[in-house]
Every structure is written in C-alpha cells, then in structure tokens.
Amino acid sequence: MEKIRNLSLKKTMVLYTILSLIVTFFLSVSIIEIAGQIQEEVWWKYVDQDEYYQAMNDRNENFEVVVPRPNQSKMSRMDWHISETCDFLQTYGVLLFSFAGCGIAVSLFYKNKLKRPIQELKMASQMIAEEDLDFHMAYENEDEMGMLCREFERMRGQLEENNRRLWQMIEDERVLRAAIAHDIRSPLAIMRGYQEMLLEFVPEDMLDQEKMMEMLRGGMLQIERMNHFIDSMRKMTKLEERELNCSVVDIRQLINQIEALAEVVVEKSEKNFTVTTVRESEILTADEEIIMEVADNLLANAFRYANQEVRLKLTVTPQYLKMSIRDDGIGFQENIDRVTQAFYHENPQDDLKHFGMGMYISRIYCERHGGKLLIKNVADGGAEVEAVFKNYVLEEQQQK
C-alpha cells in the first residue's frame, strides 16, 4: 500500500484507468447478459403455442432457443418499457459503464492524490499572504505533489529565516543607534565640560598649569576614544563585505599561531594559559583569517576578565572546528543574549578602551562560516565561550 501511495501521478492515473476499465468491462458484460435474460423472460409471455413450436424447431446446435420479439401492440406498457431499457443497456451499456468507470477513477485519483496536497498548498498560501509563517506542511508522499509540498515547505522555512534575520537586523540597528548615541554623547559631554571650565577659568587665570594640562590630557583621551569608535564603525562596514576564503588549514600551524597570539597577552597579564586539542579529522578546510580573528577577540576578552587562568580546547571533526575558551573570572553578570550585540558594555569602565565589538564580530564571523557562537557561565565559576566553524572538507571532496 505504501508503494502504491508513493507512485508518481502519471503511474497512478494509468493504474486507476486500467483498473476501472477492467472492472467496467466485466460489469458491463454481466449487465448485458442479465438484460438479455430479462428481455427474453418478458418476450416469453407473448409467445403463442405455434410460435413456441416454431422456436423449438429452429433452435441451434447448442440448443439455444431464439425467442421472437413480440409486436409492440401486443405488449403491455410496462413490458414494453422494460424491453426497451434492456435494448438500451445491451446497445450502450459498455460505453456508459466505461464513462462511469473513468469518472470514478478520476474522482478517486483526485481524492487520493490531489485533494490533500492542494488543500495544504492553499492553506499555506493563505497563511503566507497573511504573513503567518508559523505552520508546517505535513504531506509526506514521495510523488510529484509531495515534492512540490516539500519545496513549498523549504521556501516557507527560508521565508521564516529571512524574516527572523530581518527582525534581527532591525533589532541590531536599534541597539546600534542607541549604542552610537551613548558612545558619542559620553566623550562629547566630557570634552564640553573641559571646554566650559577652560573658557570660564583661563581668562581669569584661576587654573594652574598642572590642572590645565590634566584637563587637556583628559580631552585627548576622549579624542582618542572617538578615534577608536570611528575605527570600530569602519570595521563593522568591512564586516558586511567580508567573504569566505576557505582553504586547507595546517592544524598544527593553526595551534601554534593561536599559542603565539596568546603569549603576547600572557606576558602582559601574567596569567596561565593551556591548550588542549582533540582531532577526529586531520583535514580542516576553513577561512584561517576568520578563525584567527575570532580567536584574537575571544582570547583578549577571556584574559581581560580571568583571575588566574585561561583554557582553550580545539576540537576538529569532519563536520566542524570547535574552539572553546574558558576563564576563571566572575562570568557574565547580565543577560547573556546581549553579550554578542554590537557596542554592548557589561563593565562601564571598559568604555574607555573597548566598544563591545569583539563578541559581536566573533558571532557574525561564526555564523558566516556556517557555525555559531555559544556563551555560558560555568557552574564552578567563570565563563565559557564556544566558537563553532563549519569544516568545508566534505563539500570540497564532493565537488571533486
């Protein structure tokens, strides 16, 4: 039954047509035979004795007796109608039952193969027109309509994903505008305060040189902060234009580069750093520059908040590269979902040097590389950030 249900539309239509023709053939033969017998029974009522003897004498070698057709004037009205109906069935029975069989076959074909998927597609179209994508098409047959429904479901999923991304972009833009307003307003407010003090006290010679130099240095710090902010904005622009450039990566060399990257920070912070590797695949096809930039951002963030130790674990499989970085600091204190937003600051004291771009850039790069960025607090203290990158080695082998 499952095999018949998954037949193509063409094969199913042929099957239904053949079955209907076979059934209607035997049915029409039976009806014609029955109609002939009924007609003879009606005619027998009007056969007189002379005609009976004549019919018996004229019987053929198979002992079949041909009953003569009585004249219409001799037959009752009811018998005449019965006889005419039998004539009609004998003449047009095959044609009528063939049409009826084809009609039933088409009806069953529509009911079993077309009705449900058409209803599913109609319902899906209406819901999409109403901008409601919270549904799934459940038609699972392997025929053409099943393929069409699955393709429609794929498009629905793509629309849902596009809507999700659009809303995420709108939300990111809203957060970005608020963050930009905050990060520009703060240094401008400080510089304005310095400027007002200088304008008020310098003409009256009420500021000593040391205080004046302190205010000027503070102003330069705010200018430097604005320059950092502009660099961050420029980096965001380049981030949107960044494309994947995958190649075969030397895993040993990648580990050495990450260790060298960490050594620079270790020397300044005097904190411990350990690397663990798990290799389930010796081949990694990825964008090495993206991996290194994410590693740089995550390591810098981990060393900034760690108390004594940072641990990195690299796992390479045929499907992905997983880079897990864990510190023994206080962990994330606020909503973890906000950590990867642009210009997010958990510690206001970081505003002078850091603009909350590292985690945001890392998330974008991971997603662009077919992976994701996972963030969590560790039960025994500290935080763990896991960057997952897709290993494109399988796709490369399939292309070859």
C-alpha positions in Angstrom: 0.0 0.0 0.0 2.9 2.3 0.8 4.4 1.7 -2.6 1.1 2.5 -4.4 0.7 5.6 -2.3 4.1 6.9 -3.4 3.6 6.2 -7.1 4.0 9.1 -9.4 0.9 10.9 -10.6 1.3 9.5 -14.2 1.6 5.9 -13.0 -1.2 6.3 -10.5 -3.6 7.7 -13.2 -2.7 4.8 -15.6 -3.2 2.3 -12.8 -6.6 3.8 -11.8 -7.7 3.9 -15.5 -6.7 0.3 -16.2 -8.4 -1.0 -13.0 -11.6 1.0 -13.9 -11.7 -0.4 -17.4 -11.2 -4.0 -16.2 -14.0 -3.6 -13.6 -16.4 -1.8 -16.0 -15.7 -4.4 -18.7 -16.8 -7.3 -16.5 -19.6 -5.3 -15.1 -21.0 -4.3 -18.5 -20.8 -7.9 -19.8 -22.7 -9.1 -16.7 -25.3 -6.3 -17.1 -25.7 -7.0 -20.8 -26.2 -10.7 -20.1 -28.8 -10.0 -17.3 -30.6 -7.5 -19.6 -30.9 -10.2 -22.3 -32.3 -12.7 -19.9 -34.8 -10.2 -18.5 -35.8 -9.2 -22.0 -36.4 -12.9 -23.1 -38.5 -13.5 -20.0 -40.7 -10.6 -20.9 -41.0 -11.8 -24.5 -41.8 -15.3 -23.4 -45.1 -14.0 -22.0 -46.3 -13.1 -25.5 -45.2 -16.3 -27.4 -48.3 -18.4 -28.5 -48.2 -22.2 -29.0 -47.5 -22.1 -32.7 -44.6 -19.7 -32.2 -43.3 -21.8 -29.4 -43.2 -24.9 -31.6 -41.6 -22.9 -34.4 -38.9 -21.6 -31.9 -38.2 -25.1 -30.6 -37.8 -26.4 -34.2 -35.4 -23.5 -35.0 -33.1 -24.0 -32.1 -29.5 -24.2 -33.0 -26.9 -26.9 -32.4 -26.2 -25.5 -28.9 -29.9 -26.0 -28.1 -30.4 -22.2 -27.8 -33.9 -21.0 -28.5 -34.2 -17.6 -30.1 -37.4 -16.1 -28.7 -39.1 -13.9 -31.3 -39.6 -10.3 -30.4 -43.4 -9.6 -29.9 -45.1 -6.7 -31.6 -45.3 -3.6 -29.5 -49.1 -3.6 -29.8 -49.3 -6.9 -28.1 -47.1 -5.9 -25.1 -48.2 -4.1 -22.0 -46.8 -0.6 -21.5 -44.7 -1.8 -18.6 -43.2 -4.7 -20.5 -42.5 -2.5 -23.5 -40.5 -0.1 -21.3 -38.6 -3.0 -19.7 -37.8 -4.4 -23.2 -36.7 -1.0 -24.5 -34.5 -0.5 -21.4 -32.9 -3.9 -21.9 -32.2 -2.9 -25.6 -30.6 0.3 -24.4 -28.4 -1.5 -21.9 -27.3 -4.1 -24.5 -26.5 -1.4 -27.1 -24.9 1.4 -24.9 -24.0 -0.5 -21.7 -20.3 -0.8 -22.4 -20.0 2.9 -23.3 -21.9 4.0 -20.3 -20.1 1.9 -17.8 -16.7 2.9 -19.4 -17.6 6.6 -18.9 -18.8 5.9 -15.3 -15.6 3.9 -14.6 -13.4 6.7 -15.9 -15.3 9.2 -13.8 -14.9 7.1 -10.7 -11.2 6.7 -11.5 -10.7 10.4 -11.9 -12.6 11.1 -8.7 -10.5 8.6 -6.7 -7.4 10.0 -8.3 -8.3 13.5 -7.1 -9.3 12.3 -3.7 -6.2 10.2 -3.0 -3.5 12.1 -4.9 -4.5 15.7 -5.3 -7.1 16.8 -2.8 -5.0 16.9 0.4 -1.8 18.5 -1.1 -3.9 21.1 -2.9 -5.6 21.9 0.4 -2.2 22.1 2.1 -0.9 24.4 -0.6 -4.0 26.6 -0.5 -3.8 26.8 3.3 -0.1 27.6 3.2 -0.6 30.3 0.5 -3.3 32.0 2.6 -1.2 31.9 5.7 1.8 33.3 3.8 -0.4 36.0 2.4 -1.4 36.9 6.0 2.3 37.0 6.9 1.9 34.0 9.2 4.8 31.6 8.8 4.1 29.6 12.0 3.0 26.3 10.2 4.4 23.2 8.6 3.3 21.2 5.6 2.8 17.6 6.7 2.2 15.9 3.3 4.9 13.3 3.1 4.1 11.3 -0.1 7.0 10.7 -2.5 5.1 11.6 -5.6 5.3 14.9 -7.5 2.8 16.6 -5.2 4.9 15.5 -2.2 8.0 17.0 -3.9 6.0 20.2 -4.5 4.9 20.4 -0.9 8.4 19.8 0.4 9.7 22.5 -1.9 7.0 24.8 -0.6 7.9 23.9 3.0 11.6 24.7 2.2 10.6 28.1 0.8 8.4 28.7 3.9 11.4 27.9 6.1 13.6 30.2 4.0 11.0 33.0 4.3 10.8 32.4 8.1 14.6 32.5 8.3 14.7 35.7 6.2 12.1 37.3 8.4 14.0 36.3 11.5 17.2 37.8 10.1 15.3 40.9 9.1 13.9 41.4 12.6 17.3 40.7 14.0 18.8 43.3 11.7 16.1 45.8 12.8 16.8 45.0 16.4 20.6 45.2 15.9 20.1 48.5 14.1 18.0 49.8 17.0 20.6 48.7 19.5 23.4 50.1 17.3 21.7 53.5 17.1 21.3 53.6 20.9 24.9 52.5 21.4 26.3 55.0 19.0 24.3 57.8 20.6 25.7 56.7 24.0 29.3 56.2 22.9 29.4 59.6 21.1 27.5 61.5 23.8 29.8 60.4 26.7 33.1 61.7 25.3 31.4 64.8 23.9 29.9 65.6 27.3 33.3 65.2 29.0 35.0 67.4 26.4 32.3 70.0 26.7 32.8 70.1 30.4 36.5 70.6 30.0 35.9 73.3 27.4 33.5 75.2 29.6 35.9 75.1 32.5 38.7 76.3 30.3 36.6 79.1 28.9 35.4 80.2 32.4 38.6 79.9 34.4 41.5 80.5 32.0 40.6 84.2 31.2 40.6 84.9 34.9 43.8 83.0 35.4 42.2 80.7 38.0 43.7 77.4 36.7 47.2 76.4 37.4 49.3 74.8 34.7 49.1 71.3 36.2 45.3 71.4 36.3 45.1 72.8 32.8 47.4 70.0 31.5 45.3 67.4 33.3 42.2 68.7 31.5 44.0 68.8 28.1 45.2 65.2 28.6 41.6 64.2 29.5 40.4 65.8 26.4 43.0 64.0 24.3 41.9 60.7 25.9 38.3 61.4 24.8 39.5 62.3 21.3 41.4 59.0 21.2 38.3 57.3 22.3 36.4 58.9 19.5 39.1 57.7 17.0 38.7 54.1 18.4 35.0 54.4 17.9 35.4 55.5 14.3 37.7 52.5 13.7 35.1 50.2 15.2 32.5 51.7 12.8 34.8 51.2 9.9 35.4 47.6 11.0 31.6 47.0 11.0 31.4 48.3 7.5 34.1 45.9 6.3 32.4 43.1 8.3 29.4 43.2 6.0 31.6 43.0 2.9 33.8 40.1 4.2 33.5 36.9 2.1 34.7 33.4 3.0 38.1 32.4 1.6 38.4 28.7 2.5 41.5 26.6 2.0 43.2 23.6 3.6 44.5 24.7 7.0 47.5 23.1 8.7 46.0 22.2 12.1 49.4 22.1 13.9 50.3 25.5 12.4 46.9 26.9 13.4 47.5 25.8 17.0 51.0 27.4 17.0 49.5 30.7 15.7 46.9 30.7 18.5 49.5 30.0 21.1 51.7 32.8 19.8 48.7 35.1 19.9 48.0 34.2 23.5 51.7 34.5 24.6 51.6 38.3 23.9 48.6 38.7 26.2 50.0 36.2 28.8 53.2 38.2 29.2 51.2 41.4 30.0 48.7 39.7 32.2 50.9 37.2 33.9 48.1 34.6 33.8 48.3 30.9 32.9 47.2 29.6 29.5 46.7 26.0 28.4 45.7 24.5 25.1 44.1 21.1 24.6 43.4 19.6 21.1 41.0 16.8 20.1 41.5 15.6 16.5 38.8 13.4 14.9 39.9 14.6 11.5 43.4 15.5 10.2 42.0 17.8 7.4 40.4 21.2 8.0 39.1 23.3 5.2 38.2 26.8 6.5 38.9 30.5 6.4 42.0 30.8 8.6 41.9 34.6 8.8 38.4 34.5 10.3 39.4 31.8 12.8 42.4 33.8 13.9 40.4 37.0 14.3 37.7 35.3 16.3 40.5 33.6 18.5 42.1 37.0 19.0 38.8 38.6 20.1 37.8 35.8 22.4 41.3 35.4 24.0 41.6 39.1 24.6 38.2 39.1 26.3 39.0 36.0 28.4 42.3 37.3 29.6 40.7 40.7 30.5 38.2 39.0 32.9 40.2 36.0 34.1 41.6 35.8 37.6 44.5 33.4 37.0 43.9 31.0 34.2 42.5 30.7 30.6 42.0 27.4 29.0 41.5 26.7 25.3 40.2 23.5 23.7 40.3 22.9 20.0 38.2 20.1 18.5 38.5 19.2 14.9 35.9 16.8 13.2 35.0 16.2 9.6 31.9 18.5 10.2 33.3 21.4 12.3 36.1 23.1 14.2 35.1 23.9 17.7 37.1 26.4 19.7 36.2 26.5 23.4 37.8 29.3 25.6 37.2 29.2 29.4 38.3 31.7 32.1 38.1 31.6 35.9 36.7 35.1 36.3 33.3 36.1 37.6 31.4 35.1 34.5 28.7 37.1 32.7 26.7 39.1 35.1 23.8 40.2 32.9 21.7 38.8 30.2 23.9 36.5 28.2 21.9 37.1 25.0 23.0 40.8 25.0 26.7 40.0 25.2 27.1 39.4 21.4 25.3 42.7 20.5 27.3 45.5 18.9 28.6 48.1 21.4 27.5 46.2 24.4 29.3 47.1 27.6 29.0 44.9 30.8 31.5 47.0 32.7 31.3 50.8 32.2 35.0 51.1 33.0 35.7 49.3 29.7 34.2 52.1 27.7 37.5 54.0 27.5 39.3 51.3 25.5 36.7 48.7 24.4 33.5 49.3 22.5 31.8 45.9 22.9 32.7 44.9 19.3 34.8 41.7 19.9 32.0 39.4 20.8 29.7 40.9 18.1 32.3 40.4 15.4 33.0 36.9 16.6 29.3 36.0 16.4 29.0 37.4 12.9 32.1 35.6 11.7 31.0 32.3 13.2 27.6 32.5 11.6 29.1 33.5 8.2 31.4 30.4 8.5 28.3 28.2 8.9 28.6 27.9 12.7 27.6 29.8 15.8 28.9 31.4 19.0 27.7 29.8 22.2 28.1 31.6 25.6 27.5 30.3 29.1 28.6 30.7 32.7 30.4 27.8 34.3 29.0 26.2 37.4 32.2 26.4 39.4 32.9 30.0 38.4 34.0 31.8 35.2 32.7 31.9 31.7 33.0 29.7 28.6 32.7 30.9 25.0 32.5 28.3 22.3 33.1 29.3 18.7 31.9 26.7 16.1 33.1 26.9 12.5 31.9 24.6 9.7 34.6 22.3 8.2 34.1 22.5 4.4 36.3 19.5 3.7 33.3 17.3 2.9 31.8 19.8 0.4 35.2 20.1 -1.2 35.5 16.3 -1.6 32.0 16.1 -3.1 32.9 18.8 -5.6 36.0 16.8 -6.7 
